[in-house]
Amino acid sequence: MDEIVIDCGEMATKAMAHSYLEGVFNLEEDSITDMDTLLEYLLSIEDSTEITFEDVDLLEINLGEYGQEILDTFEQAEQSNENIKLVWWNYLKG
């Protein structure tokens, strides 16, 4: 199983979020331009992959609605791709 850790504190702006996620997933620069391209990538994952979000509450604090869109995209990918398992740390959903 592949294990990926996403430190949500690294994503303080949209541009930083896109760049950080490209780095985490070893994607080419500017390959994540919006949530559709992120979802497309996540749905293409073929190996069993556990994605852990650290300090996920910071994503919503720093990015507001866009932070929630990122989380929703990962949740949608987990529901649609049996190879993805999400783990949340410090997640304040409300």
Secondary structure, 3 states (H helix, E strand, C coil): CEEEEEEHHHCCCHHHHHHHHHHHCCCCCCCCCCHHHHHHHHHCCCCCEEEEEECCHHHHHHHCHHHHHHHHHHHHHHHHCCCEEEEECCCCCC
